[in-house]
Amino acid sequence: MEAALEFCSAFPECSSFHVTVLSQDKKQCLVNRQSLSPQAVRTSLHQWLSLSRVHVFVRPLLGRLVFLDLDAFAGSWDTLIRLRPRVVAETSAGHFQAWYVVPNNLASKTALWVQQQLTQALGADKAACSGQQQGRLPGSCNCKPGKSHQVRIVHRSTHDLDEAVFLQLVPQVRLVVQGSHLQAKPTPQPAGITVDRSAADWRMACTYFEKNPGATEQDAKRDLASQWQATRPNQDYYVDLTVKKAAEKVAGRSEKVPPIAPPALEKPADPVQRSLDLIDKESVQHLIEAALDSRFPRAAEVSKTCSQCSQELFRAAYTVGQFASQTPICKTCQPVDERLTKRTLATKTCSGCHQTLPRDNFTDTQWRAGAASKCKSCTARGAVAAKIHTKECRTCHEIKAKELFSVTQWEMPKIKGSSCRRCSDQTAIKRQNEFSEEVSVKRRAVVEEVGASPWQTQDPAEAKRWLLQAPLEALPSSLAETRPLEKCIRPPHKRTRDSQQGLVSGLVGPGGFRQGRFRVRRSFSHLLLKLSMQGFWFPGPNIVGVNLQSLQATHAVGNRPEWWKWGMKLDDSQIPVQQKIMMLQASHQDQMHLGGREGMVRALHDEGKRWLNMDLDAAYVLRHCSHCLATSTRGVAEPAPRHLPRPMAAGDILGVDLKKVVPPDGAPWVMLLLVDFATNRLWAFDMDVDKLLGLE
């Protein structure tokens, strides 16, 4: 995580970052935050870096940023460092990534041109040469298959790109006159490198055979002898191979196209000769009938004679298949299916409505039930009547509909009973009130027994005024300072109930609790807290009463009900008060006084630090922070000058604003604020004209 923080600090002018977290196979995007503030990035670093087998990519959102992906870098490290990169990170063995920032007087387009020139000069990956390319976050793991390398920083600075070194590294552009314009002179080809022209020779050979289908290979060699562009050590072999392959290519292409044959001319058939070939003695009658039918068409048949009853019936008396048959049978003469006849004619008397109904009015189960068979209508009415739609409430003993019960209460067994919604809600409210009253009684008993109620009234204004002058060491959380007294009196493993009672009776003496053996009602630590409230001295700071007062005052500021009755519990974290204050202040300063109480607690939880009432301690330390008091209107009782943050960090503060000031010991009034971000000045005016104040 230190490497990631070091990377973020290398770009102090950056106000936002683009962070992406991908799965190991890079097919799933887990996080894609396109604009995150540096504070948000620092807060989320622990969460991102704790993920296993993921890729974490980042890019500072700067228009002047230049990113280079130096895969298998084999260039000069002296040149790379003399260009003054911000960060050079090693992503895997022999693979690096470099981050540069061009000077502030250059535009963003210049940064892209610089990136292209450095990519070519240093041999970087051309696929990563873009204005939005991200790089691996230092401190993360490169979990590519077979790598699992921790990304680390090998060089870091806060300087911009060195222009002089860059201009020495990039070749100069020479201009020449072409016609009436100035153009860049083409870069000469390095010695020893020739341009391959074999593609042009191949197209030339194929075009020759396409234009001359009957030409042979010898003809092509003779006609193209002076037109070959490519040169080879064995030029004859190159020409023979190119001509041979081109001839085969063109010949194979022409064989795939089938030749178009001219249409065959058929002799028209003689209708008279064709008819004479078909005429014989048996077919004369058919030919005559066919000729008559073609000349005098007859109407379609509308009736046929039944082969069973010998009656001529219309088409509706036959089925479609029987009417098309040569021996049709009408519907009346067709045999009847015995199963359908039996099912149609069978009847039974319903035992419910006492009606004689056919078989179709009964289900299969009821039809086999014998004399107790019921028709479908009676069965449906019985099923509806058998359902329970009402139930008696076990609390109010009233019969209510199902809709007035919850699903859980309706399904309760009969032996336990069900309660309606209204009775259930009343029972829940009653239990909650009883629990609240029981807790309140216990708290009141603890406070009365300890004698720790320093408040003369229950006015929250008194608690707020007390917090303004309370010492910083009086944290609202419970203290562990009572433990040394417990150990110095008698070791815990040798202490018994009788020895505790005798010890207390000897410690109290006159002016304290009554003489004699004291009855221990709770733990020995609670009794020590009770003694400390009476003013008895013991090793360590004796400020338990002040801490309890601070706890109750903090609850009063938070508008807790009956805040003066809250008692204090003992802390088992074994963390001293001064160490708690140092950790809270350090967490608040790391967040640049912007995280608030929730940010302080979250940061300490991420580090594994926890103790009782940590949130109250954070609010207490935040209320005593001099920097926060100077940059906020909290606790303002009258118009006073305030120092504002810089314009880029002003947050929601406006140029003109109205604030309602509620003093602890006075009437509320309205303040007019005029803010000047250029000079960091604030003017506060009382809206009462008679008491107008102008403070610079």
Residue, then its C-alpha position, 0 to 999 in steps of 0.5 A: m500500500e506504501a507504493a500506491l500512496e507513493f505513486c499518488s503523491a508523485f502527481p500533486e497537481c492531479s485532482s482526480f484519477h481513473v481506476t479500473v479493477l478487472s478479474q484475472d481473465k480480464k472478462q469481468c469489470l469489478v470496479n470502474r471509477q472514471s473520476l475519483s478524488p485523491q482522498a477517495v483513492r487513498t480511502s479505497l486503496h486497502q479495499w482494492l489491494s486486498l482483492s486476490r487475483v485481480h488487475v488494478f489499473v490507474r491513470p492520473l487525469l492530467g491532459r499533460l500526462v505521457f504514458l509508455d509501456l516498455d515491454a522487454f526494455a533494452g534501451s539506455w536507462d541513462t536516457l530514460i532517467r534524464l528525461r525526468p519521469r515522474v514514476v518508473a514501475e516494474t510490472s514484471a521481470g524486464h517489463f516496465q512502465a514510465w509516466y511523464v508530465v510535459p511542462n505546464n506551458l504546453a498543450s494536451k495535443t503536444a503531450l500526445w505528440v510527445q508520447q508518439q515520439l517517445t514510443q518510437a524512440l524508446g521502443a515502447d508498445k505502440a498498442a498502448c500509445s493513446g490518450q486514455q491508456q491506463g497503467r498498473l497501480p504500484g503495490s498491486c499484483n500482476c496476476k497474468p498466468g505464470k507471472s504473479h509479480q508485485v508491481r514496484i516503483v524503481h524511480r520516482s520524482t516530481h519534475d516535468l519532462d526535460e525538453a532539451v533531452f527530448l529534442q536531442l532524442v527526437p530527430q529533427v524535421r527537415l522541410v523541402v519545397q514541393g511545388s508551391h508548398l513546404q513539406a516535411k522531407p521524407t526520412p531516408q531509409p537506413a542502409g541495408i534495408t530494402v523494400d520488398r516489391s514481390a507483391a507488385d510482381w505477383r499482381m503483374a504476372c496474374t494480370y498478364f495471364e488473365k489478359n492472355p488466356g492462351a499464353t504459356e509460361q515461356d511467353a510470359k517470361r519473354d514479355l515480362a523480362s524487363q518489368w520485374q521490380a523485386t531483386r533476388p540473389n537467384q533471380d531466374y528461380y524467382v521469375d520461374l516460380t512467380v510465373k508458374k504460380a500465377a499461371e496455376k492460379v489463373a487456370g484454376r480460377s477459370e476451371k471453376v467457372p462452367p462454360i455457358a452452353p447455347p440453348a438446345l433447339e428442340k423440334p416442336a412436337d406434332p399434336v396430330q402424330r402424338s394423338l395417333d400414337l395413343i389411339d387404339k380400340e380400348s381408348v377410343q371411348h375415353l378419348i371421346e369422353a375427354a373431348l366432350d368434357s373439355r368442350f362441354p364441362r359438367a357441373a360438380e356432383v352434389s349427391k351420391t347413392c348410398s351403397q347400404c340403403s340405396q338412397e340418393l342423398f345430398r353431400a351433407a349426409y356423407t363424411v368427406g372421405q365417404f363422399a369421395s369414395q366409389t362406394p359411399i356410405c351415409k352417416t346413418c348407415q355407418p357403424v356406431d362406436e360402442r364405447l361412445t354409445k356406452r359413455t353417452l347412454a350411461t347415467k347415475t344419480c348424484s348423492g348431493c343434488h339427487q339428479t340423474l346425470p350422464r357420465d360426463n358430469f362426473t369425474d373418474t373418481q366420483w363415478r367409481a364411488g358407487a352410491a356416494s358419487k357426486c357430480k362436478s358441481c356438488t364437488a366444487r361447492g363442497a370444496v369451497a365450503a370446506k375452506i376456512h376463511t375465519k379464525e378466532c384471535r387468541t388475544c381479543h377472542e373475536i372471530k375475524a377474517k383471514e385478511l386481518f391476520s398476518v401470514t405467520q399468525w394465520e399458519m400458527p397451530k391451533i393449540k397455540g392460537s393466532s393473533c390478529r394484526r392489531c393485537s400483534d402490533q399492540t403486543a409489540i409496542k407494549r414489549q418495546n415500551e417495557f424494554s425501554e422502561e427497564v433499560s431506563v430504570k437500570r441506567r437510572a439505578v447505575v447513575e444513582e448508585v455511582g453518584a455520577s450526575p453532575w448536572q444541576t439541570q437537564d438543559p442541553a445548553e449547559a452540556k454544550r457550554w461545558l464541552l467548550q471548556a472540557p479538557l481533551e483527556a476527558l474522552p467520552s469512552s470508558l477508561a482502563e485506568t481503574r485496572p492498576l488499582e485493582k491489581c496493586i491491592r491484591p492479585p486477581h487470582k488470590r482475591t475472594r468475595d470476603s477479601q473484597q468486602g473487607l478491603v472496601s470496608g477498610l478503604v472507605g472509612p469515615g466520610g465515605f460509605r458506612q462503616g463495616r462490611f460493604r455488600v458487593r452488588r456488582s463486579f469489583s471494577h464497578l465498585l472501583l468506579k464508584l470509589s473513584m467518583q467519591g474522590f479516592w486517589f489511586p495510581g493514574p489520572n483520576i478523571v472518571g467523573v469528568n469522563l462520565q460528564s463528557l459522555q453525557a454531554t456528548h449524548a446531549v449534543g446528539n439529542r439523546p433522550e434522558w442524556w443525563k441518565w447514561g452511565m459509563k461502561l469499562d473498556d477492555s481494549q487496554i489502550p491508554v487515553q493519550q494513545k487514543i487521542m494520538m490515533l484519532q488526531a493522526s487519522h483526522q490529519d491524514q484525511m486533511h480535516l475533511g473526513g469527519r467523525e465517520g471518516m476517522v472511525r472508518a480509517l481506524h477500523d481499517e487498521g484494526k483499531r477498535w474500542l468502546n464508544m470510539d464514535l463518541d471519542a471521534a466526535y469529542v476530538l473533532r469538536h476540540c480541533s482548532h483547525c476545524l473550529a477556525t474553518s467552520t461556523r460551528g460554535v459561532a456566537e457572534p460575527a467573527p472573521r474565519h479563515l477559508p480553504r483554497p477555492m478548489a477545496a472550498g466544497d459547498i461554501l458559496g460566495v453569499d450565504l445566510k447562516k442561522v446562529v444559535p448561541p448556547d446562552g442567547a437568542p438565535w440570529v441570522m448572519l450574512l456571509l460574504v466570501d472572497f475566494a481570491t483573498n481568502r477573506l470573510w465578512a460577517f454581518d448581523m441582519d439587524v440593522d441597528k447592530l450591523l457589524g463589518l469584520e474583515 
